[in-house]
């Protein structure tokens, strides 16, 4: 009887921890991808020679959740700026929340 009362809360807690971990993996991977792409645009112009090549390089460096972020590139005053954005849906069984995630990096 006690297990029947505690089990749903414990299962939702475990599922929530896994969902939150995937979200944190996605944001960390987005930060890594935009930093690597901005660095590539500045330091390795043979590999990242055009905006489409820079965006493709950023996509190849992303290793987060199965949702693909939208990468953008712009040459700005600080150097080469690469940005990424995604809307992650945190799903914990009965509770769903959309969380916008973004990452930006500028490398001289």
MOPAC internal coordinates of N, CA, C and O (Angstrom, degrees):
PM7 1SCF
backbone

  N    0.0000 0     0.00 0     0.00 0    0    0    0
  C    1.4416 1     0.00 0     0.00 0    1    0    0
  C    1.5405 1   110.63 1     0.00 0    2    1    0
  O    1.2310 1   120.76 1   135.76 1    3    2    1
  N    1.3130 1   116.16 1   -44.24 1    3    2    1
  C    1.4613 1   119.58 1  -179.75 1    5    3    2
  C    1.5294 1   111.13 1   -65.90 1    6    5    3
  O    1.2310 1   120.75 1   142.08 1    7    6    5
  N    1.3292 1   116.17 1   -37.92 1    7    6    5
  C    1.4640 1   119.90 1   178.21 1    9    7    6
  C    1.5215 1   110.91 1   -63.43 1   10    9    7
  O    1.2310 1   120.22 1   141.85 1   11   10    9
  N    1.3312 1   117.19 1   -38.15 1   11   10    9
  C    1.4620 1   120.82 1   179.43 1   13   11   10
  C    1.5263 1   111.34 1   -64.62 1   14   13   11
  O    1.2310 1   119.92 1   151.94 1   15   14   13
  N    1.2980 1   117.76 1   -28.06 1   15   14   13
  C    1.4640 1   120.81 1   178.29 1   17   15   14
  C    1.5257 1   112.25 1   -81.92 1   18   17   15
  O    1.2310 1   120.16 1   145.14 1   19   18   17
  N    1.3214 1   117.31 1   -34.86 1   19   18   17
  C    1.4592 1   121.68 1  -174.81 1   21   19   18
  C    1.5284 1   112.43 1   -90.16 1   22   21   19
  O    1.2310 1   119.87 1   149.94 1   23   22   21
  N    1.3336 1   117.85 1   -30.06 1   23   22   21
  C    1.4700 1   121.73 1  -173.80 1   25   23   22
  C    1.5363 1   113.70 1   -57.45 1   26   25   23
  O    1.2310 1   118.36 1   133.23 1   27   26   25
  N    1.3391 1   120.74 1   -46.77 1   27   26   25
  C    1.4761 1   118.30 1  -179.17 1   29   27   26
  C    1.5364 1   113.10 1   -60.43 1   30   29   27
  O    1.2310 1   120.37 1   139.67 1   31   30   29
  N    1.3107 1   116.89 1   -40.33 1   31   30   29
  C    1.4682 1   119.48 1   178.89 1   33   31   30
  C    1.5316 1   110.85 1   -67.16 1   34   33   31
  O    1.2310 1   120.43 1   139.64 1   35   34   33
  N    1.3269 1   116.79 1   -40.36 1   35   34   33
  C    1.4664 1   119.91 1   179.77 1   37   35   34
  C    1.5180 1   111.03 1   -66.84 1   38   37   35
  O    1.2310 1   119.83 1   139.91 1   39   38   37
  N    1.3164 1   117.94 1   -40.09 1   39   38   37
  C    1.4670 1   121.29 1   179.09 1   41   39   38
  C    1.5268 1   110.50 1   -66.44 1   42   41   39
  O    1.2310 1   120.18 1   136.89 1   43   42   41
  N    1.3352 1   117.27 1   -43.11 1   43   42   41
  C    1.4673 1   119.89 1   177.53 1   45   43   42
  C    1.5298 1   111.10 1   -63.27 1   46   45   43
  O    1.2310 1   120.19 1   143.74 1   47   46   45
  N    1.3242 1   117.23 1   -36.26 1   47   46   45
  C    1.4541 1   120.65 1   177.50 1   49   47   46
  C    1.5253 1   110.64 1   -64.75 1   50   49   47
  O    1.2310 1   120.02 1   135.65 1   51   50   49
  N    1.3154 1   117.56 1   -44.35 1   51   50   49
  C    1.4595 1   120.72 1   179.29 1   53   51   50
  C    1.5266 1   111.87 1   -65.44 1   54   53   51
  O    1.2310 1   120.10 1   137.85 1   55   54   53
  N    1.3205 1   117.42 1   -42.15 1   55   54   53
  C    1.4629 1   121.16 1   178.36 1   57   55   54
  C    1.5288 1   109.83 1   -65.72 1   58   57   55
  O    1.2310 1   120.12 1   141.82 1   59   58   57
  N    1.3199 1   117.37 1   -38.18 1   59   58   57
  C    1.4593 1   121.29 1   177.45 1   61   59   58
  C    1.5140 1   112.34 1   -64.69 1   62   61   59
  O    1.2310 1   120.37 1   140.65 1   63   62   61
  N    1.3302 1   116.89 1   -39.35 1   63   62   61
  C    1.4583 1   120.50 1   177.96 1   65   63   62
  C    1.5261 1   110.23 1   -64.60 1   66   65   63
  O    1.2310 1   120.27 1   139.32 1   67   66   65
  N    1.3258 1   117.09 1   -40.68 1   67   66   65
  C    1.4702 1   119.65 1   178.58 1   69   67   66
  C    1.5207 1   111.16 1   -66.89 1   70   69   67
  O    1.2310 1   119.87 1   138.65 1   71   70   69
  N    1.3296 1   117.86 1   -41.35 1   71   70   69
  C    1.4625 1   120.80 1   178.03 1   73   71   70
  C    1.5150 1   112.17 1   -64.52 1   74   73   71
  O    1.2310 1   120.37 1   137.92 1   75   74   73
  N    1.3213 1   116.90 1   -42.08 1   75   74   73
  C    1.4609 1   121.14 1   177.72 1   77   75   74
  C    1.5277 1   110.78 1   -65.23 1   78   77   75
  O    1.2310 1   120.41 1   142.14 1   79   78   77
  N    1.3290 1   116.83 1   -37.86 1   79   78   77
  C    1.4656 1   120.17 1   177.84 1   81   79   78
  C    1.5193 1   111.48 1   -64.41 1   82   81   79
  O    1.2310 1   119.81 1   139.92 1   83   82   81
  N    1.3308 1   117.96 1   -40.08 1   83   82   81
  C    1.4664 1   120.84 1   176.81 1   85   83   82
  C    1.5226 1   111.36 1   -64.88 1   86   85   83
  O    1.2310 1   120.53 1   142.76 1   87   86   85
  N    1.3325 1   116.60 1   -37.24 1   87   86   85
  C    1.4572 1   119.88 1   178.25 1   89   87   86
  C    1.5290 1   110.26 1   -65.79 1   90   89   87
  O    1.2310 1   120.19 1   136.78 1   91   90   89
  N    1.3240 1   117.24 1   -43.22 1   91   90   89
  C    1.4650 1   120.51 1   179.01 1   93   91   90
  C    1.5179 1   111.33 1   -67.09 1   94   93   91
  O    1.2310 1   119.89 1   143.98 1   95   94   93
  N    1.3384 1   117.82 1   -36.02 1   95   94   93
  C    1.4590 1   121.09 1   174.51 1   97   95   94
  C    1.5225 1   110.44 1   -62.27 1   98   97   95
  O    1.2310 1   120.19 1   138.37 1   99   98   97
  N    1.3244 1   117.23 1   -41.63 1   99   98   97
  C    1.4640 1   121.22 1  -179.91 1  101   99   98
  C    1.5169 1   111.86 1   -64.16 1  102  101   99
  O    1.2310 1   119.67 1   135.25 1  103  102  101
  N    1.3331 1   118.23 1   -44.75 1  103  102  101
  C    1.4659 1   119.76 1  -178.60 1  105  103  102
  C    1.5307 1   110.62 1   -69.28 1  106  105  103
  O    1.2310 1   120.05 1   142.66 1  107  106  105
  N    1.3198 1   117.51 1   -37.34 1  107  106  105
  C    1.4651 1   119.85 1   176.65 1  109  107  106
  C    1.5145 1   112.09 1   -65.48 1  110  109  107
  O    1.2310 1   120.66 1   139.83 1  111  110  109
  N    1.3220 1   116.34 1   -40.17 1  111  110  109
  C    1.4575 1   121.07 1   178.52 1  113  111  110
  C    1.5242 1   111.45 1   -68.42 1  114  113  111
  O    1.2310 1   120.10 1   144.11 1  115  114  113
  N    1.3396 1   117.41 1   -35.89 1  115  114  113
  C    1.4646 1   120.56 1   176.30 1  117  115  114
  C    1.5211 1   110.65 1   -64.38 1  118  117  115
  O    1.2310 1   120.05 1   137.33 1  119  118  117
  N    1.3336 1   117.50 1   -42.67 1  119  118  117
  C    1.4660 1   120.59 1   178.31 1  121  119  118
  C    1.5310 1   110.50 1   -62.09 1  122  121  119
  O    1.2310 1   120.56 1   136.95 1  123  122  121
  N    1.3262 1   116.53 1   -43.05 1  123  122  121
  C    1.4646 1   119.89 1   178.32 1  125  123  122
  C    1.5262 1   111.08 1   -61.98 1  126  125  123
  O    1.2310 1   120.37 1   136.46 1  127  126  125
  N    1.3392 1   116.89 1   -43.54 1  127  126  125
  C    1.4644 1   121.01 1  -176.42 1  129  127  126
  C    1.5305 1   111.54 1   -66.04 1  130  129  127
  O    1.2310 1   119.51 1   136.58 1  131  130  129
  N    1.3330 1   118.54 1   -43.42 1  131  130  129
  C    1.4690 1   119.52 1  -178.80 1  133  131  130
  C    1.5218 1   110.95 1   -71.24 1  134  133  131
  O    1.2310 1   119.73 1   144.79 1  135  134  133
  N    1.3320 1   118.12 1   -35.21 1  135  134  133
  C    1.4609 1   119.95 1   176.88 1  137  135  134
  C    1.5276 1   111.13 1   -66.00 1  138  137  135
  O    1.2310 1   120.68 1   136.92 1  139  138  137
  N    1.3253 1   116.31 1   -43.08 1  139  138  137
  C    1.4697 1   120.06 1   179.58 1  141  139  138
  C    1.5263 1   111.09 1   -65.60 1  142  141  139
  O    1.2310 1   120.03 1   139.85 1  143  142  141
  N    1.3222 1   117.54 1   -40.15 1  143  142  141
  C    1.4670 1   120.29 1  -179.51 1  145  143  142
  C    1.5223 1   111.68 1   -69.23 1  146  145  143
  O    1.2310 1   119.88 1   139.65 1  147  146  145
  N    1.3319 1   117.83 1   -40.35 1  147  146  145
  C    1.4720 1   120.20 1   177.63 1  149  147  146
  C    1.5263 1   110.52 1   -65.28 1  150  149  147
  O    1.2310 1   120.47 1   141.08 1  151  150  149
  N    1.3168 1   116.70 1   -38.92 1  151  150  149
  C    1.4624 1   120.59 1   177.49 1  153  151  150
  C    1.5230 1   110.58 1   -66.98 1  154  153  151
  O    1.2310 1   120.49 1   139.84 1  155  154  153
  N    1.3316 1   116.66 1   -40.16 1  155  154  153
  C    1.4630 1   121.06 1   178.85 1  157  155  154
  C    1.5306 1   110.54 1   -63.48 1  158  157  155
  O    1.2310 1   120.14 1   138.87 1  159  158  157
  N    1.3291 1   117.33 1   -41.13 1  159  158  157
  C    1.4602 1   120.82 1  -179.73 1  161  159  158
  C    1.5288 1   111.41 1   -62.80 1  162  161  159
  O    1.2310 1   120.37 1   147.98 1  163  162  161
  N    1.3346 1   116.90 1   -32.02 1  163  162  161
  C    1.4636 1   120.22 1  -179.04 1  165  163  162
  C    1.5178 1   113.37 1   -89.72 1  166  165  163
  O    1.2310 1   120.26 1   140.00 1  167  166  165
  N    1.3287 1   117.11 1   -40.00 1  167  166  165
  C    1.4608 1   120.25 1  -170.27 1  169  167  166
  C    1.5205 1   114.59 1   -99.91 1  170  169  167
  O    1.2310 1   119.70 1   155.87 1  171  170  169
  N    1.3420 1   118.18 1   -24.13 1  171  170  169
  C    1.4691 1   120.89 1  -177.48 1  173  171  170
  C    1.5320 1   108.85 1  -127.15 1  174  173  171
  O    1.2310 1   119.66 1  -106.88 1  175  174  173
  N    1.3191 1   118.24 1    73.12 1  175  174  173
  C    1.4706 1   120.00 1  -175.93 1  177  175  174
  C    1.5277 1   113.47 1   -68.49 1  178  177  175
  O    1.2310 1   119.31 1   164.39 1  179  178  177
  N    1.3303 1   118.92 1   -15.61 1  179  178  177
  C    1.4673 1   119.15 1   177.43 1  181  179  178
  C    1.5249 1   111.15 1   -73.75 1  182  181  179
  O    1.2310 1   119.73 1   147.03 1  183  182  181
  N    1.3284 1   118.12 1   -32.97 1  183  182  181
  C    1.4727 1   121.93 1   178.95 1  185  183  182
  C    1.5192 1   110.50 1   -84.36 1  186  185  183
  O    1.2310 1   120.36 1   135.71 1  187  186  185
  N    1.3163 1   116.92 1   -44.29 1  187  186  185
  C    1.4702 1   122.72 1  -177.62 1  189  187  186
  C    1.5242 1   108.98 1  -108.39 1  190  189  187
  O    1.2310 1   120.80 1  -106.69 1  191  190  189
  N    1.3250 1   116.07 1    73.31 1  191  190  189
  C    1.4626 1   120.60 1  -173.44 1  193  191  190
  C    1.5225 1   114.29 1   -91.97 1  194  193  191
  O    1.2310 1   120.00 1   162.06 1  195  194  193
  N    1.3364 1   117.60 1   -17.94 1  195  194  193
  C    1.4651 1   120.70 1  -178.35 1  197  195  194
  C    1.5269 1   108.92 1  -138.19 1  198  197  195
  O    1.2310 1   120.10 1   -15.46 1  199  198  197
  N    1.3285 1   117.42 1   164.54 1  199  198  197
  C    1.4668 1   119.27 1   177.64 1  201  199  198
  C    1.5321 1   113.38 1   -58.81 1  202  201  199
  O    1.2310 1   120.06 1   143.02 1  203  202  201
  N    1.3253 1   117.48 1   -36.98 1  203  202  201
  C    1.4733 1   118.83 1   178.85 1  205  203  202
  C    1.5290 1   110.99 1   -68.55 1  206  205  203
  O    1.2310 1   119.89 1   144.64 1  207  206  205
  N    1.3315 1   117.81 1   -35.36 1  207  206  205
  C    1.4676 1   121.00 1   177.32 1  209  207  206
  C    1.5248 1   110.72 1   -68.60 1  210  209  207
  O    1.2310 1   120.29 1   143.38 1  211  210  209
  N    1.3213 1   117.06 1   -36.62 1  211  210  209
  C    1.4659 1   120.77 1   178.59 1  213  211  210
  C    1.5217 1   110.34 1   -66.99 1  214  213  211
  O    1.2310 1   120.23 1   137.03 1  215  214  213
  N    1.3229 1   117.17 1   -42.97 1  215  214  213
  C    1.4642 1   120.89 1   178.90 1  217  215  214
  C    1.5276 1   110.17 1   -66.63 1  218  217  215
  O    1.2310 1   119.95 1   140.14 1  219  218  217
  N    1.3248 1   117.70 1   -39.86 1  219  218  217
  C    1.4638 1   120.70 1   177.20 1  221  219  218
  C    1.5314 1   110.63 1   -64.09 1  222  221  219
  O    1.2310 1   120.30 1   142.42 1  223  222  221
  N    1.3273 1   117.04 1   -37.58 1  223  222  221
  C    1.4616 1   120.86 1   177.39 1  225  223  222
  C    1.5254 1   110.39 1   -64.55 1  226  225  223
  O    1.2310 1   120.26 1   137.89 1  227  226  225
  N    1.3363 1   117.11 1   -42.11 1  227  226  225
  C    1.4651 1   120.77 1   178.33 1  229  227  226
  C    1.5247 1   110.78 1   -63.40 1  230  229  227
  O    1.2310 1   120.40 1   138.04 1  231  230  229
  N    1.3331 1   116.85 1   -41.96 1  231  230  229
  C    1.4685 1   120.06 1   178.56 1  233  231  230
  C    1.5243 1   111.58 1   -63.69 1  234  233  231
  O    1.2310 1   120.38 1   145.83 1  235  234  233
  N    1.3259 1   116.88 1   -34.17 1  235  234  233
  C    1.4610 1   119.64 1   179.88 1  237  235  234
  C    1.5283 1   111.61 1   -72.14 1  238  237  235
  O    1.2310 1   119.80 1   156.03 1  239  238  237
  N    1.3100 1   117.99 1   -23.97 1  239  238  237
  C    1.4663 1   121.80 1   179.96 1  241  239  238
  C    1.5220 1   112.99 1   -87.97 1  242  241  239
  O    1.2310 1   119.77 1   165.86 1  243  242  241
  N    1.3350 1   118.05 1   -14.14 1  243  242  241
  C    1.4693 1   120.99 1  -178.93 1  245  243  242
  C    1.5214 1   109.47 1   -77.10 1  246  245  243
  O    1.2310 1   120.36 1   -48.40 1  247  246  245
  N    1.3239 1   116.92 1   131.60 1  247  246  245
  C    1.4596 1   121.47 1  -179.87 1  249  247  246
  C    1.5139 1   112.58 1  -136.44 1  250  249  247
  O    1.2310 1   119.86 1  -148.59 1  251  250  249
  N    1.3115 1   117.87 1    31.41 1  251  250  249
  C    1.4607 1   121.39 1  -177.59 1  253  251  250
  C    1.5105 1   112.52 1   -86.06 1  254  253  251
  O    1.2310 1   120.86 1    31.83 1  255  254  253
  N    1.3209 1   115.95 1  -148.17 1  255  254  253
  C    1.4616 1   122.53 1  -179.10 1  257  255  254
  C    1.5270 1   110.23 1   -62.38 1  258  257  255
  O    1.2310 1   120.50 1    -7.82 1  259  258  257
  N    1.2985 1   116.65 1   172.18 1  259  258  257
  C    1.4618 1   121.60 1  -174.11 1  261  259  258
  C    1.5234 1   114.06 1   -70.61 1  262  261  259
  O    1.2310 1   119.72 1   175.15 1  263  262  261
  N    1.3075 1   118.15 1    -4.85 1  263  262  261
  C    1.4591 1   121.70 1   177.42 1  265  263  262
  C    1.5306 1   108.06 1   -82.99 1  266  265  263
  O    1.2310 1   120.35 1   -51.23 1  267  266  265
  N    1.3128 1   116.93 1   128.77 1  267  266  265
  C    1.4677 1   120.94 1  -178.24 1  269  267  266
  C    1.5281 1   110.20 1   -89.35 1  270  269  267
  O    1.2310 1   120.00 1   -56.69 1  271  270  269
  N    1.3365 1   117.61 1   123.31 1  271  270  269
  C    1.4614 1   119.86 1   177.42 1  273  271  270
  C    1.5232 1   111.98 1   -75.15 1  274  273  271
  O    1.2310 1   120.98 1   -16.81 1  275  274  273
  N    1.3154 1   115.74 1   163.19 1  275  274  273
  C    1.4627 1   122.67 1   176.97 1  277  275  274
  C    1.5263 1   107.20 1   -97.53 1  278  277  275
  O    1.2310 1   120.74 1   -62.60 1  279  278  277
  N    1.3238 1   116.19 1   117.40 1  279  278  277
  C    1.4664 1   122.05 1   179.81 1  281  279  278
  C    1.5248 1   109.32 1   -99.54 1  282  281  279
  O    1.2310 1   120.90 1   -37.28 1  283  282  281
  N    1.3366 1   115.88 1   142.72 1  283  282  281
  C    1.4570 1   121.78 1   175.76 1  285  283  282
  C    1.5250 1   108.65 1  -133.63 1  286  285  283
  O    1.2310 1   121.17 1   -27.52 1  287  286  285
  N    1.3208 1   115.36 1   152.48 1  287  286  285
  C    1.4659 1   121.82 1   178.97 1  289  287  286
  C    1.5269 1   108.81 1  -129.43 1  290  289  287
  O    1.2310 1   121.03 1   -38.21 1  291  290  289
  N    1.3360 1   115.64 1   141.79 1  291  290  289
  C    1.4638 1   120.71 1   175.69 1  293  291  290
  C    1.5228 1   109.32 1  -152.31 1  294  293  291
  O    1.2310 1   120.17 1   -49.18 1  295  294  293
  N    1.3318 1   117.28 1   130.82 1  295  294  293
  C    1.4698 1   118.91 1   171.59 1  297  295  294
  C    1.5324 1   108.33 1   -79.18 1  298  297  295
  O    1.2310 1   120.41 1   -62.17 1  299  298  297
  N    1.3124 1   116.81 1   117.83 1  299  298  297
  C    1.4703 1   121.48 1  -177.07 1  301  299  298
  C    1.5250 1   108.99 1  -124.25 1  302  301  299
  O    1.2310 1   120.35 1     3.25 1  303  302  301
  N    1.3178 1   116.94 1  -176.75 1  303  302  301
  C    1.4606 1   121.97 1  -175.93 1  305  303  302
  C    1.5314 1   112.88 1   -62.22 1  306  305  303
  O    1.2310 1   120.21 1   147.84 1  307  306  305
  N    1.3204 1   117.21 1   -32.16 1  307  306  305
  C    1.4740 1   119.39 1  -178.41 1  309  307  306
  C    1.5216 1   112.10 1   -80.33 1  310  309  307
  O    1.2310 1   119.65 1   169.52 1  311  310  309
  N    1.3127 1   118.28 1   -10.48 1  311  310  309
  C    1.4645 1   122.25 1  -179.61 1  313  311  310
  C    1.5189 1   110.52 1   135.11 1  314  313  311
  O    1.2310 1   120.75 1    46.74 1  315  314  313
  N    1.3174 1   116.17 1  -133.26 1  315  314  313
  C    1.4617 1   121.98 1   178.60 1  317  315  314
  C    1.5278 1   108.93 1  -100.31 1  318  317  315
  O    1.2310 1   120.73 1   -62.47 1  319  318  317
  N    1.3188 1   116.21 1   117.53 1  319  318  317
  C    1.4577 1   120.95 1  -176.43 1  321  319  318
  C    1.5212 1   110.05 1  -107.86 1  322  321  319
  O    1.2310 1   120.90 1   -52.52 1  323  322  321
  N    1.3235 1   115.88 1   127.48 1  323  322  321
  C    1.4569 1   122.64 1   175.98 1  325  323  322
  C    1.5256 1   107.14 1  -120.32 1  326  325  323
  O    1.2310 1   120.81 1   -47.17 1  327  326  325
  N    1.3384 1   116.06 1   132.83 1  327  326  325
  C    1.4630 1   121.68 1  -179.89 1  329  327  326
  C    1.5152 1   109.42 1  -126.98 1  330  329  327
  O    1.2310 1   121.36 1   -24.25 1  331  330  329
  N    1.3240 1   115.00 1   155.75 1  331  330  329
  C    1.4545 1   121.42 1   176.70 1  333  331  330
  C    1.5171 1   108.72 1  -141.45 1  334  333  331
  O    1.2310 1   120.65 1   -34.06 1  335  334  333
  N    1.3224 1   116.35 1   145.94 1  335  334  333
  C    1.4552 1   120.60 1   176.53 1  337  335  334
  C    1.5193 1   109.30 1  -144.38 1  338  337  335
  O    1.2310 1   121.68 1   -29.29 1  339  338  337
  N    1.3190 1   114.39 1   150.71 1  339  338  337
  C    1.4606 1   121.51 1  -177.51 1  341  339  338
  C    1.5286 1   107.56 1  -158.37 1  342  341  339
  O    1.2310 1   120.23 1   -28.70 1  343  342  341
  N    1.3007 1   117.17 1   151.30 1  343  342  341
  C    1.4582 1   121.84 1   172.24 1  345  343  342
  C    1.5192 1   107.53 1  -112.13 1  346  345  343
  O    1.2310 1   121.02 1   -68.03 1  347  346  345
  N    1.3204 1   115.65 1   111.97 1  347  346  345
  C    1.4633 1   122.52 1  -177.50 1  349  347  346
  C    1.5221 1   108.42 1   -97.11 1  350  349  347
  O    1.2310 1   120.07 1   -48.37 1  351  350  349
  N    1.3251 1   117.46 1   131.63 1  351  350  349
  C    1.4596 1   121.65 1   177.50 1  353  351  350
  C    1.5164 1   108.41 1   -98.30 1  354  353  351
  O    1.2310 1   121.10 1   -71.05 1  355  354  353
  N    1.3177 1   115.50 1   108.95 1  355  354  353
  C    1.4586 1   122.22 1   177.80 1  357  355  354
  C    1.5219 1   107.26 1   -80.80 1  358  357  355
  O    1.2310 1   120.45 1   -65.71 1  359  358  357
  N    1.3279 1   116.74 1   114.29 1  359  358  357
  C    1.4648 1   122.67 1  -173.98 1  361  359  358
  C    1.5238 1   109.12 1  -116.44 1  362  361  359
  O    1.2310 1   120.82 1   -63.30 1  363  362  361
  N    1.3279 1   116.03 1   116.70 1  363  362  361
  C    1.4599 1   121.75 1   179.46 1  365  363  362
  C    1.5303 1   108.25 1  -123.56 1  366  365  363
  O    1.2310 1   120.52 1  -120.22 1  367  366  365
  N    1.3122 1   116.61 1    59.78 1  367  366  365
  C    1.4591 1   120.06 1   178.81 1  369  367  366
  C    1.5098 1   112.17 1    71.42 1  370  369  367
  O    1.2310 1   120.07 1    83.12 1  371  370  369
  N    1.3137 1   117.47 1   -96.88 1  371  370  369
  C    1.4638 1   122.08 1  -177.10 1  373  371  370
  C    1.5278 1   112.85 1   -82.67 1  374  373  371
  O    1.2310 1   120.22 1   165.28 1  375  374  373
  N    1.3103 1   117.18 1   -14.72 1  375  374  373
  C    1.4621 1   122.36 1  -174.91 1  377  375  374
  C    1.5227 1   109.98 1  -114.98 1  378  377  375
  O    1.2310 1   120.52 1   -51.31 1  379  378  377
  N    1.3351 1   116.62 1   128.69 1  379  378  377
  C    1.4588 1   122.02 1   175.83 1  381  379  378
  C    1.5182 1   108.93 1  -130.10 1  382  381  379
  O    1.2310 1   121.26 1   -45.74 1  383  382  381
  N    1.3267 1   115.19 1   134.26 1  383  382  381
  C    1.4576 1   120.69 1   179.93 1  385  383  382
  C    1.5197 1   109.30 1  -138.40 1  386  385  383
  O    1.2310 1   120.12 1   -51.11 1  387  386  385
  N    1.3227 1   117.39 1   128.89 1  387  386  385
  C    1.4632 1   121.75 1   175.28 1  389  387  386
  C    1.5220 1   108.84 1   -85.36 1  390  389  387
  O    1.2310 1   121.09 1   -52.93 1  391  390  389
  N    1.3339 1   115.51 1   127.07 1  391  390  389
  C    1.4618 1   121.58 1  -177.69 1  393  391  390
  C    1.5272 1   108.39 1  -120.75 1  394  393  391
  O    1.2310 1   119.57 1   -64.42 1  395  394  393
  N    1.3462 1   118.42 1   115.58 1  395  394  393
  C    1.4702 1   119.31 1   176.36 1  397  395  394
  C    1.5259 1   110.32 1   -77.02 1  398  397  395
  O    1.2310 1   120.87 1   -50.16 1  399  398  397
  N    1.3214 1   115.95 1   129.84 1  399  398  397
  C    1.4574 1   121.99 1   178.85 1  401  399  398
  C    1.5236 1   108.35 1  -118.35 1  402  401  399
  O    1.2310 1   120.27 1   -37.13 1  403  402  401
  N    1.3250 1   117.09 1   142.87 1  403  402  401
  C    1.4626 1   120.41 1   177.39 1  405  403  402
  C    1.5248 1   109.25 1  -149.20 1  406  405  403
  O    1.2310 1   121.83 1   -24.89 1  407  406  405
  N    1.3218 1   114.11 1   155.11 1  407  406  405
  C    1.4583 1   121.44 1   177.87 1  409  407  406
  C    1.5225 1   108.27 1  -146.70 1  410  409  407
  O    1.2310 1   120.53 1   -38.49 1  411  410  409
  N    1.3240 1   116.60 1   141.51 1  411  410  409
  C    1.4553 1   122.40 1  -179.98 1  413  411  410
  C    1.5219 1   109.11 1  -139.63 1  414  413  411
  O    1.2310 1   121.10 1   -39.81 1  415  414  413
  N    1.3077 1   115.50 1   140.19 1  415  414  413
  C    1.4624 1   120.51 1   176.57 1  417  415  414
  C    1.5270 1   108.82 1  -141.44 1  418  417  415
  O    1.2310 1   121.39 1   -39.12 1  419  418  417
  N    1.3224 1   114.94 1   140.88 1  419  418  417
  C    1.4538 1   121.42 1   177.96 1  421  419  418
  C    1.5232 1   107.63 1  -129.09 1  422  421  419
  O    1.2310 1   120.85 1   -52.87 1  423  422  421
  N    1.3160 1   115.97 1   127.13 1  423  422  421
  C    1.4548 1   121.42 1  -177.49 1  425  423  422
  C    1.5217 1   109.16 1  -125.27 1  426  425  423
  O    1.2310 1   120.28 1   -50.81 1  427  426  425
  N    1.3353 1   117.08 1   129.19 1  427  426  425
  C    1.4753 1   118.50 1  -178.20 1  429  427  426
  C    1.5053 1   113.60 1   -71.42 1  430  429  427
  O    1.2310 1   120.10 1   180.00 1  431  430  429

